[in-house]
Amino acid sequence: MLEGIVQLFEGVITLSSDGWNLFHIAWATLLGICVGMLPGLTATLGLTLMATLTFHMPAGQAILILIGMYVGAIFGGSRSAILLNIPGTPANAAVALDGFPLARAGNVGRAMGIATAGAVFGTLIGMLCLAFFAPVLADQALKFQSYEFFWLAVLGVVVSGRLTASEDPLKGWIAGFIGLLVAMVGQDVLQAYPRFAYGYGQMRGGFDLLPVLVGVFGFSELLTVMKTPVYPSAQTTKDRVIPKIREVLGYWKNIAGSGIIGTFMGIIPGVGEDMGAWVSYAYARAISKKRALFGKGSWEGLISSQTGCSAAVPGAVIPVLTLAIPGSAPAAVLLAALFVHGVRPGPLIMDTNPGFVYEVVAMVLLASLAILLFGLLLTKPLLKVLEVPRNRLMPIIFVLCVVGAYAVNSRVFDIWVMLGFGVLGYFMRELRFPMAPLILGVVLGPILDENLRRGLVLADGGIGPFLTRPICMALWIVIFVTFLLGTTWFPALLGRVRNAVLGPPRDDAPYSSE
Amino acid sequence: MTEEQQTGSVESVSGRTRPQMDLFVGLALLLLGVFVVHQAFQMPSVEHPRVRAVYEGPGFVPGLLGAAIAVFGLIVLVRSVCEGGLNLKGAGGQVMDVFRRPEPRRLTILLLLALGYAWGLIGRVSFPMATFPFVLAFILVYDWENTAERAQHENWLVALGKRLVGFQLRWSIFRERVLLVVTATVQAALTAWIVTYVFENIFLRRLP
C-alpha cells in the first residue's frame, strides 16, 4: 500500500515536472472538451482519431493525450446537455434531464459550475479507486486461467448488451455476438487457419480494431449527424459560474455515492459512462428529499449524474490495465492504443510494469485539474465551440477518418474497412442496435476464441472446470441471471412472486412526495 | 443515444423498431447465422492431421457464434410475427415515405461523396488533390440551401442595399452564394494543405 502511494507521488511529480507533459495534457483536455461539446462528436470518436494521430509519439505521451481527451470529452458533453438539451456524448444524457431545465430557469452559469464540480470530484473518486483497486484486481487476476477469461469475455458481451439496450436487450446481445463474429475473420490463434478470408490476402490478418472503430464511431456518426436537422443556438451565461465551496460540499452524499457507483459501472466490461450517469441519477433520486424536482431542475440530479459519468472514466480504465478488457467503448480505443504502443496490459502489469498503473493515475489527476481550470475559467470562450457550423466541420472529420484508418498500417484496405463498418454501424444504429457491445465483441472475440478452445484442450474436452471453479461459477451465474432478466417473462414472474409474498406495492410511494 | 432518439424512420411509438422491420432483421440474422454455421463446417476439423478434436478446429467458435446468431434471429422473427409483423399491408408505402423525406436524400449524397472520395480519388491522385474537391463539394452541397435563409437576415449592408436599390433578396442570395463559394474554396485548400503537411512533415506518416 505504502509503496503504491510512493509510486503514485513519483508518477505525479515526474509527469508534472516535464513542461511538455503539462502542455500535452492541457491541449488534449481542451480539445476533448470541444469534441465532447459538439453534438455528433463523441468521446469514442475523439479518442479514435487521436489514437491514430498520436501513433508516432512515445507511449507515455500518447497515453497522456488520450487520457486527457477521454476525461475532457466526457466532461465537455455536459455543456451541450445543459445549454442545448442535446447531450454532447451519450454519457451526458442524464445530465440534460436536470441541467437544461436549470439553465432555462436562468441558472446557466451555476449549472455549468456545479456540473464542473461534479466532473472533477467524480474523476478524482474514480482515480482513487483506480490507484487502490487496480493492483488488487491485477493480483486476483493472476489466479485466472483460460476458463475464467472465457467467462469474462462472455460476461462483457452479455452485460454490456443488457445494459446498453435496456428497451430491447436482445438487440444488445445480437450486436455483441456480431462483434464476436467480426473478430473471427482472419487467422485463428491455434491452427493459423484463415477464417472467412476467401483467398483475399488482406483478410487473412483480420480486421484491425482501429479502422473498425473509426468506421463505427466516426463515419457512422457522421452519417447520423448529417441526416438530422441543425441543432438550436445555445443560451448564454450571465450568472456566476464558479460555485461556492460550501454549496458543492452540501452535496457530499451525492458526490460520494455517485462517484463510487460511477466507478463500479465503469469497471463492468463494456457498460461505461452513460450507465454510470443513469444509475447515479437513480441513486440521487432515491436518497433525495426533493424527488419531485427530478427532471424539472434538481441540483442533486445534475451533480450526481455528472459525477457518475466522470467517475466511470477511471473506472473503465481499471479492467483495461488489469484484465486487458475495456470497461467502455472509449476504453476499448485506449486498450487498442496501449497495444499499438507496445504496452501489454493484463494481470501481469503489476509485475512487468508496476509504475505504469500509477503513471496513468497521475495522468487522470492532471486531466481532472485541467477540466477544473478550463471548466470554470473558459466558460464563455468555450460557448463559441457550439457555433462552429456543422457543414464546415464534418468534411474535415471525414478526411481525418480516412487518414486515421489508413495511418495505422498504411493500407488502403483499412479505408474500405472503415467505410464498410461505418455503413454497417449506421444501419445498426437506425435499427436500434447499440454500438458498445459490437465493439466490445470485436475486442473480446479473440480472448473468447482462444480461451474457450485452450480451456477445452486443458480439460481434455470436458466442461467441468468451466462450471465448477469458484470464480467461473460466480461469472456464469451472473451471465445466466442477466439473460433471465433480459427476458419479459422472468421479471414478470419475479414481480408475481414478490406480490404473493409481500403483498401488492403501494402506489408509486417512493416518487410521489416532495 | 441523442441522434438515435431523434430519428424515427423505423421506430414504433414505444421506442422499439416496427414488427415489420424486425421481420426482415430476424430473417437476415437467421440467414447470416445459418451461413456462418455452414462455413464453419467447411473449415478443417478432425479429419485434418493437426486437429485432434472438434474443439481444436478453427470452425468451432465461429460455428457456435453462428448458431447463437441464428437462434437470436429466430427469436426476433417469432417475436415479430407475434406482434403482427406479417401484416405487410401499407409497409411498402412506409418504405416509400422514408425515401421521400429529405433525410435519405442527404444521406445518399453523403454516401456518394464519401465513396467518391475514398474509393474514386484516394490512391488515384495525390492526397491534397483528392481532399480539395471532396471538402469543397461537401460544403457546397450541404450549405447551398442555407444561403437563402442566411440572406433573409438583416444587416446594415443588406439594409443599405435595400434602401438604395430597392430589391434586397436576390442580391443577398447572390452575395451569400459568392461568399459561400469563396470561403468553401479557402477551407478546402487549407484542409488539404494542413492535413498533408501535418501528417507528412510532423507525424512523418505516408499518406494514401
Interface residues (C-beta under 8 A of the other chain):
Chain A: P39 G40 L53 F55 H56 I86 P87 P90 A93 E167 D168 L170 W173 I174 F177 I178 L180 L181 M184 D188 L190 Q191 Y193 R195 F196 F219 E221 L222 L223 T224 V225 M226 K227 T228 D274 P389 N391 R392 M394 P395 I396 F398 V399 L400 V402 V403 Y406 A407 S410 V412 I415 W416 M418 L419 G422 V423 R429 E430 L431 R432 L448 D449 L452 R453 L456 V457 G461
Chain B: M1 T2 E3 E4 Q6 T7 S9 V10 E11 S14 G15 R16 T17 M21 V25 L29 V36 Q39 M43 P44 R50 V51 A53 Y55 E56 G57 P58 G59 F60 V61 P62 L65 G66 A68 I69 F72 G73 I75 V76 R79 E103 P104 R106 L107 L110 L111 A114 L115 Y117 A118 W119 I122 G123 T131 F134 V135 F138 I139 Y142 D143 N146 Q187 A188 T191 V195 F199 F203 L204 R205 R206 L207 P208
